């Protein structure tokens, strides 16, 4: 029969085994998820810093800003305002302002919008912005697929699913072992104590109680108390009448 120290050491070894099987893989899984999140964030920051920002700066400095400076300074600022207005239209401004300059300005603005700005914007959108957006979407899709979806699927296939099977089998086996240990250490001793100790003690106590209490009380009641009650009733009836 095992001693309490042996039982405690067995329980401790069982608890340590369960902790090693369950807690250590979960901690490793958590650390792997954190590392994967850090790597994904670093990749996204690297893509945004070294691809999106340089492309946007390139488009702004070499295409949009020169086009805007050209439209603002040369066409509008020099051709219309300085040349036409300063050299030609100033002497005739009071007469031709309402009938020539404003319609001409409106016509030039409409022409620039229809012939230059809108086609240039459509060309930029079709041949520069759309390919860049498509390339970024393609890169992000493959980054997500290879850095998140594929590792998670492999993690589930090779780690989580076997770990779940091990945990389920461990729990089932642990439940059976715990049931067997409780049955051996608690149920069987309690049943033996009840059968061989408590039940004979209770039976002996019942016999002693019946012999020392029940029978004397019954004898006193039948021999003394009941005749005295009958005699007292007869005396009271004789003295006071019915």
C-alpha positions in Angstrom: 0.0 0.0 0.0 1.4 3.4 -1.0 2.3 6.1 1.5 1.0 9.7 1.4 4.4 11.0 0.2 4.3 8.5 -2.8 0.7 9.6 -3.6 1.7 13.3 -3.5 4.7 12.7 -5.7 2.6 10.8 -8.2 0.0 13.6 -8.3 2.8 16.1 -8.8 4.3 14.2 -11.7 0.9 13.9 -13.3 0.3 17.7 -12.9 3.8 18.4 -14.3 3.2 16.1 -17.3 -0.2 17.7 -18.1 1.4 21.2 -17.8 4.2 20.3 -20.1 1.8 18.7 -22.7 -0.7 21.6 -22.6 0.8 24.9 -21.5 4.2 24.8 -23.2 2.8 24.3 -26.8 0.2 27.0 -26.2 3.0 29.4 -25.0 5.1 28.5 -28.1 2.0 29.1 -30.3 1.4 32.5 -28.7 5.0 33.5 -29.2 4.9 32.4 -32.8 1.7 34.4 -33.5 3.4 37.5 -31.9 6.5 37.0 -34.1 4.3 36.6 -37.2 2.5 39.8 -36.4 5.8 41.7 -36.0 7.2 40.3 -39.3 3.9 41.2 -41.1 4.0 44.8 -39.7 7.6 45.2 -40.7 7.0 44.0 -44.2 4.0 46.4 -44.6 6.0 49.3 -43.3 8.9 48.4 -45.6 6.6 48.3 -48.6 4.9 51.6 -47.7 8.2 53.3 -47.0 10.2 52.1 -49.9 7.5 51.7 -52.6 4.4 53.8 -52.1 6.2 57.0 -50.7 8.9 57.1 -53.5 6.3 56.5 -56.2 4.0 59.2 -54.9 7.0 61.6 -54.6 8.1 60.8 -58.1 4.6 61.4 -59.5 4.3 64.7 -57.6 7.7 66.1 -58.3 8.2 65.0 -61.9 4.6 65.0 -63.3 1.9 66.8 -61.3 3.9 69.7 -59.9 5.6 70.6 -63.3 2.3 70.3 -65.1 0.6 72.6 -62.5 3.5 75.1 -62.6 3.4 75.1 -66.4 -0.4 75.7 -66.5 -0.3 78.2 -63.7 2.8 80.2 -64.5 3.3 80.0 -68.3 -0.1 79.6 -69.9 -2.2 81.5 -67.4 0.3 83.8 -65.8 2.5 84.9 -68.7 0.5 84.3 -71.9 -2.9 85.6 -70.8 -2.3 88.0 -68.0 1.0 89.6 -68.9 1.2 89.4 -72.8 -2.4 89.8 -73.8 -3.6 91.9 -70.9 -0.5 94.1 -70.4 0.4 94.7 -74.1 -2.8 94.4 -76.1 -5.9 94.5 -73.9 -5.0 97.3 -71.5 -5.8 100.2 -73.9 -9.0 98.5 -74.9 -9.9 97.1 -71.5 -12.8 99.4 -70.9 -14.4 98.5 -74.2 -13.4 94.9 -74.8 -13.5 93.5 -71.2 -17.1 92.4 -71.2 -17.1 91.1 -74.8 -13.7 89.6 -75.4 -11.5 88.9 -72.4 -14.0 87.1 -70.2 -15.3 84.8 -73.1 -11.7 84.2 -74.2 -10.7 83.3 -70.7 -13.6 81.0 -70.3 -12.8 79.4 -73.7 -9.1 78.9 -72.8 -10.1 77.3 -69.4 -12.6 75.0 -71.1 -10.0 74.1 -73.8 -7.3 73.4 -71.2 -9.7 71.2 -69.2 -11.0 69.3 -72.2 -7.8 69.0 -74.3 -5.0 69.0 -71.7 -5.9 68.4 -68.1 -8.6 65.8 -68.5 -6.7 63.7 -71.1 -3.6 64.0 -69.0 -5.4 62.8 -65.9 -7.0 60.0 -67.8 -3.6 58.9 -69.2 -2.0 59.1 -65.7 -4.9 57.1 -64.2 -4.8 54.5 -66.9 -1.0 54.0 -67.4 0.5 55.0 -64.1 -1.9 55.0 -61.2 -3.9 51.9 -62.1 -0.7 49.7 -62.7 0.8 51.0 -59.4 -2.4 50.2 -57.5 -2.7 46.8 -59.2 1.0 46.0 -58.4 0.5 47.1 -54.7 -2.7 45.0 -54.5 -0.9 42.0 -56.0 2.0 42.3 -53.6 -0.3 42.7 -50.6 -2.3 39.7 -51.7 0.7 37.5 -52.0 2.2 38.9 -48.7 -1.1 38.1 -46.9 -1.3 34.7 -48.6 2.3 33.6 -47.9 2.9 35.3 -44.5 -0.5 34.8 -42.9 -2.8 32.3 -44.6 -0.2 29.7 -45.5 1.6 29.8 -42.0 -1.7 29.6 -40.2 -2.9 26.7 -42.3 0.4 24.9 -41.7 0.2 25.8 -38.1 -3.3 24.3 -37.8 -2.3 21.2 -39.8 1.0 20.3 -38.1 0.7 21.9 -34.6 -2.8 22.8 -33.5 -4.7 19.8 -34.8 -2.2 17.2 -33.4 -2.0 19.2 -30.2 -5.8 19.2 -29.9 -5.8 15.4 -30.4 -3.1 15.0 -27.8 -5.0 17.3 -25.3 -8.2 15.4 -25.9 -6.6 12.0 -25.5 -4.7 13.3 -22.4 -7.9 14.7 -20.9 -9.8 11.4 -21.6 -6.9 9.3 -20.1 -6.6 11.7 -17.2 -10.3 11.4 -16.5 -10.0 7.7 -16.4 -6.9 7.8 -14.3 -8.5 10.3 -11.9 -11.6 8.1 -11.7 -9.5 5.0 -10.9 -7.4 6.9 -8.3 -10.5 8.3 -6.6 -12.1 4.9 -6.7 -9.0 3.2 -5.2 -8.2 5.9 -2.6 -11.6 7.1 -1.6 -14.6 5.0 -2.7 -13.2 1.6 -1.8 -11.9 2.7 1.6 -15.1 4.5 2.4 -17.2 1.5 1.3 -15.0 -0.8 3.5 -15.2 1.5 6.5 -19.0 1.7 6.1 -19.4 -2.0 5.7 -17.0 -3.3 8.3 -17.0 -0.4 10.8 -19.9 2.0 10.7 -22.7 -0.5 9.9 -21.7 -2.9 12.8 -21.2 0.1 15.1 -24.7 1.5 14.2 -26.2 -2.0 14.6 -24.6 -2.4 18.0 -25.7 1.0 19.0 -29.2 0.2 17.9 -29.2 -3.0 20.0 -27.8 -1.1 23.0 -30.3 1.7 22.6 -33.2 -0.7 22.4 -32.0 -2.7 25.4 -31.1 0.3 27.6 -33.6 2.9 26.6 -36.5 1.6 24.6 -37.4 -1.5 26.7 -37.0 0.3 30.1 -39.1 3.2 28.9 -41.7 0.8 27.6 -41.7 -1.2 30.8 -42.0 2.0 33.0 -44.8 3.3 30.8 -46.7 0.0 30.9 -46.1 -0.9 34.5 -46.0 2.5 36.3 -47.2 5.4 34.2 -50.3 4.0 32.7 -51.7 2.4 35.9 -51.0 5.7 37.7 -52.8 7.6 35.1 -55.7 5.2 35.3 -55.7 5.4 39.2 -55.5 9.2 39.0 -58.4 9.3 36.6 -60.5 7.1 38.9 -59.7 9.3 41.9 -60.6 12.5 40.1 -63.9 10.9 38.9 -64.7 9.7 42.4 -64.1 13.0 44.0 -65.6 15.4 41.4 -68.0 13.1 39.7 -68.6 12.7 36.1 
